[in-house]
Amino acid sequence: MDAILSLVCNYYLDIILSASVALLVAIFTLLHAIANGTKVLLHYNIMKMGKQLLRQNTITEFELNELVEMYNPYENLKGNGTAKRIVISAKDKYVKDLERIKNNDK
């Protein structure tokens, strides 16, 4: 009787373990797809906003902060260097705008 009970328990444990592994793989696949989708959306928005900011006469602190707040999670998702270059260019333009405004006030 104990042998049969042990066999049944092992059988169901194997089924539960296999189902758990399959579920974890499905969850990981879904999370990976969500992360990739998020990265694509962030990249699009960073590029769109960054190019718009670079075409403007000046960049405000608020606008720069919005761009950087989008870039930080994008960077954490291992985004590429294109968006980084846009953010660096926007930061450089912001600093130059501040210097120009400061020099005009003198």
N, C-alpha and C positions, 0 to 999 in steps of 0.2 A: 504494500500500500504506500509506504514512504517513497519507494522508487517511482511510482506512478505520479505521486504528488510533486516530487522533485522534477520529473520530466515535464509535467504540465506547467509548473512555475517557470522553469528555464525557457520553455517554448514562449510563454507570454512575455517574459522579460526580454527575450530576443526581439519580439514584435514591437514592444514598447521602445526599446533602444533604437531599433531601425526607424521607427516613426519619428522619434525625437531627433535623430540625426537628419532625417529628410526635412523636418520642420525647420531646424536650424539652418540648413543649407538654403531653404526657400526664403527665410527671413534675411539671411545675409545677402542673397541675390537681390531681394527687394530693396534693402538698405543701400546697396551699392548703386542700384538704378536711381534711387532717390537722390543720392549724393551726386551722381553724374548729372542728373537733370538740374539740380540746384546750382552746380558749378557752371553749367551752360547758361542758365538764366543770369547768374551773377556776372559772368563774363560779358554777356550781351549788354547788360545795364551799365557796367563799368565803362565799356568801350563807348557806348552811346553818350553817357553823361560826361565822360572824360573828354571826348572830342568836342562836345558842345561847350564845355568850360574853356577849352583851349582856344576856341574861336571867339569867345567873348573878350571884351576889352579888359575886364578885371574879374578876378575870382574872389568871392567872399569867403570868410572863415567858415560860415555855415555850409556853403557848397563844397568846400574842400573836405570838411568833416563828414559830410554825407558820402562822398566818394570813398574816403578812407574806411568808413564803417561798412561799406559794401565790399571793399577789397580785403579786409582782414579775414572774414570767413572764407572768401575765395582762395586766399593764400593757404589757409588751413586745409582746404580741400585739394591742395597741390595743383593750383592753377598755374598756367604758363606765364612766361615773362612778358607777353604782350601787354596784359593789363597792368603789370608792374611798371612798365615803361610809361604808360599813360598817367598813372598815379604820380610817379616821380616828376614827370613833365608838369603836371598840374601843381604839385608842391613848389617846383622851381618858379613857375609863373606867379604863384601866390606871393612868394618871397620877393620877386622882382616888382610885383604890383605894390607891395607894402613899401619897398625902398623908393619907388617912384612917387608914391603919395607922400612919403616922409620928406623927400627932397623938394617937392612942390610946395609943401607947407612952410619951407624956410624962407 
